[in-house]
Amino acid sequence: MEITTEWLLLREFLLDDWRAVLAYQQDARYWEYYPWSACTESDAKNSSNGSRTSRPSHQGAGLN
């Protein structure tokens, strides 16, 4: 699924998105809202892959 507006593109993760996942998860601003441990390259690759194959267990899952 893809949603596009003039300013925004929302789409599912692609396997090649792991570099972007790694970059935002290593940003200090990210840690203000997400308490889990630092992201490694391996974590980012798994996250990008897992996001394509799994869905949240319930509405709001992952939100603090």
Residue frames as qw, qx, qy, qz and C-alpha x, y, z in Angstrom:
[[0.000, 0.890, 0.455, 0.000, 0.00, 0.00, 0.00],
 [0.424, 0.023, 0.023, 0.905, 1.21, 3.50, -0.77],
 [0.015, -0.896, -0.425, 0.126, -0.25, 6.88, 0.18],
 [0.481, 0.104, 0.139, 0.859, 1.10, 9.96, -1.55],
 [0.016, 0.923, 0.326, -0.203, 0.39, 13.64, -0.93],
 [0.367, 0.886, -0.113, 0.259, 2.15, 16.78, -2.08],
 [0.120, -0.801, 0.494, -0.317, 4.46, 16.62, 0.96],
 [0.531, -0.379, 0.712, -0.258, 4.48, 13.01, 2.07],
 [0.687, 0.213, -0.628, -0.295, 4.93, 9.45, 0.82],
 [0.608, -0.340, 0.617, -0.366, 3.85, 6.61, 3.13],
 [0.780, 0.283, -0.502, -0.245, 4.73, 3.08, 2.08],
 [0.939, -0.339, 0.046, 0.026, 5.73, -0.24, 3.55],
 [0.352, -0.717, 0.545, 0.255, 9.39, -0.81, 4.34],
 [0.812, 0.502, -0.293, -0.056, 11.58, -2.23, 1.60],
 [0.921, -0.212, -0.062, 0.320, 14.50, -4.58, 2.31],
 [0.570, 0.374, -0.052, 0.730, 16.91, -1.86, 1.16],
 [0.235, -0.846, -0.090, -0.470, 15.55, 0.60, 3.77],
 [0.801, -0.417, -0.296, 0.312, 17.81, -0.78, 6.50],
 [0.479, 0.162, -0.124, 0.854, 20.32, 2.08, 6.11],
 [0.214, -0.544, -0.116, -0.803, 17.60, 4.66, 6.72],
 [0.760, -0.549, -0.315, -0.152, 16.29, 2.65, 9.69],
 [0.750, -0.164, -0.261, 0.584, 19.80, 2.52, 11.15],
 [0.243, 0.352, -0.031, 0.903, 20.26, 6.27, 10.66],
 [0.396, -0.594, -0.117, -0.690, 17.07, 7.36, 12.41],
 [0.834, -0.474, -0.280, -0.032, 17.43, 4.82, 15.22],
 [0.694, -0.078, -0.230, 0.678, 20.92, 6.14, 16.00],
 [0.036, 0.592, 0.059, 0.803, 19.68, 9.74, 16.20],
 [0.151, -0.048, -0.669, 0.726, 19.56, 11.06, 19.80],
 [0.431, -0.031, 0.033, -0.901, 16.13, 12.63, 19.17],
 [0.676, -0.070, -0.646, -0.347, 14.73, 9.15, 18.54],
 [0.453, -0.056, -0.789, 0.412, 15.75, 8.01, 22.03],
 [0.224, -0.109, 0.323, -0.913, 13.50, 10.63, 23.66],
 [0.711, 0.026, -0.025, -0.702, 10.49, 8.53, 22.62],
 [0.923, 0.095, -0.346, -0.137, 11.74, 4.95, 22.25],
 [0.505, -0.731, 0.425, -0.175, 13.44, 3.41, 25.30],
 [0.986, -0.008, 0.132, 0.103, 14.94, 0.25, 23.77],
 [0.621, -0.494, 0.335, 0.508, 18.63, -0.28, 23.18],
 [0.093, 0.664, -0.412, -0.617, 20.83, 1.07, 20.40],
 [0.857, 0.451, 0.167, -0.187, 20.29, -0.22, 16.88],
 [0.441, -0.419, 0.644, 0.464, 23.04, -2.10, 15.06],
 [0.308, 0.345, -0.590, -0.661, 23.33, -2.74, 11.31],
 [0.146, -0.092, -0.981, -0.087, 22.00, -6.27, 11.88],
 [0.131, 0.468, 0.673, -0.557, 19.05, -4.93, 13.93],
 [0.301, 0.515, -0.087, -0.798, 18.20, -2.43, 11.19],
 [0.282, 0.190, -0.799, -0.496, 18.26, -5.12, 8.50],
 [0.092, -0.263, -0.950, 0.141, 16.02, -7.37, 10.59],
 [0.174, 0.504, 0.436, -0.725, 13.69, -4.48, 11.36],
 [0.341, 0.404, -0.362, -0.768, 13.28, -3.59, 7.70],
 [0.297, 0.041, -0.907, -0.296, 12.67, -7.22, 6.82],
 [0.052, -0.312, -0.872, 0.375, 10.34, -7.86, 9.77],
 [0.255, 0.424, 0.225, -0.840, 8.25, -4.81, 9.03],
 [0.410, 0.241, -0.563, -0.675, 7.42, -6.28, 5.66],
 [0.451, -0.045, -0.876, -0.165, 6.27, -9.62, 7.02],
 [0.271, -0.389, -0.783, 0.404, 4.62, -8.85, 10.35],
 [0.189, -0.664, -0.286, -0.664, 1.86, -6.61, 11.57],
 [0.152, -0.365, 0.528, -0.752, 1.31, -4.97, 14.98],
 [0.140, -0.202, -0.952, 0.185, -0.49, -7.18, 17.48],
 [0.023, -0.754, -0.628, 0.189, -3.05, -4.45, 18.16],
 [0.205, 0.844, 0.179, 0.463, -3.84, -0.86, 17.27],
 [0.257, -0.917, 0.200, -0.232, -1.27, 1.45, 18.88],
 [0.924, -0.242, 0.079, 0.285, 1.34, -1.30, 19.36],
 [0.676, 0.183, 0.047, 0.712, 4.78, 0.28, 19.53],
 [0.007, 0.725, 0.072, 0.685, 3.49, 3.71, 20.54],
 [0.409, -0.199, -0.614, 0.646, 4.37, 5.16, 23.93]]
